């Protein structure tokens, strides 16, 4: 998944399950992110900032962690607000247009 806001392009790899990857799969994902960032950085002349995100999700069980996550990072329909997740995770402020 990709989206762009405020001169920043987010490339997201969506993974499912509590133990979605072994060490070689994680290494491959990191390598793919590095390659995508390099390609995107060289194909744009606008100075686009590229951020890679590993998005994990699993099932429909609502536990305390899931409920807190939904309160902080989802809109009322349940859609994940990725900008909020990234802002929280990176401690970088992302200004919405």
Secondary structure, 3 states (H helix, E strand, C coil): CEEEECCEEEEEEEEECCCCCCHHHHHHHHHHHHHHHHHHHHHCCCCCEEEEEEEEECCCCCCHHHHHHHHHHECCCCCECHHHHHHHHHCCCCCCC
